[in-house]
Amino acid sequence: MSEQFEMVPGNSLITKTPEEGRQLAVKMARLVIKATQPDSAIREKLRPIYSEDAAMLISVGQVVATEFATIAAANNYWR
């Protein structure tokens, strides 16, 4: 049976500051990885591989940037 967890922590994208928004984006990106590969042993085994691959690291950055853009829009860009 797979572990159940919130894909949007606290069920809200609203944050007080852009920094909190960025932290939420990183957390959400990590949850995407966890949902995609729920086996923690496999994630641990793969970490050394992607941690030394520039293209994979750039891809991670793109996922975080996409999550952050969504959070920023939800927060009306903190205006």
N, C-alpha and C positions, 0 to 999 in steps of 0.2 A: 504494500500500500504506500502510495507516495505521500510525502509530507505536505501539509497544507500551510501556506503562508500568504500574507498580503503582498500583492504585487505593487500596490501603492500604499506605503506605510501610513497608517492613520487615515487612510481613505481620503486624503486631501493633497493637492499640489500647492496649496497656499503656504507660503513661508514669509517670515518677517523681513528677511534681507536677501539680497542676491547670494551672499555666502551660504546661508542656510539652503537656498535653492540649489546651489552647486553641490552641496553635501547630499541633498536629497537625490539629485541626478546620479551621483556616484552610487548611492545605495540602490537606486532602482536599476541601474545597469548591472550591478552585482546580482540582483534578484533575477534578472533575465538569464544570466549565466546559470544560476542555481536552478531555474525552471527548465532550462534547456538540457542541463546535465545534473540531474538530482543526486547522483552518486558522488558523495564527497571524496571517496577514495580515488575515483577517476579524475575528479577536478584537481586533487593534489598531485596526481601523477602527471597531468598535463601542464601544470603551472610552470615547471622549469622549461618546457618546450616553448610556450608562448612568451615567457618572460625574456627570452633572448631573440625573439623574432620581431624585427622592427615593423613589418607589415601588420602583424597581429596586434602589436601594441597600438599602432595607428588606428586600427579597426576598433579597438576598445575605446580610444579617445572619441571616435565618431559616434559610438553608441551613447557615451556620456553627453556629448554635445547635442545630440538629438533629444535626449531626455531633458537636458537643461533648457533647450529652446521651448519645449512644451511647458515646462514649469514657469519659465519667464513669461510666456504668453498668458498663462493662467493667473499670473500675478500682475498683469497689466504692466509688465516690465518695471515693476516697483516705482511707478510714477505717482 
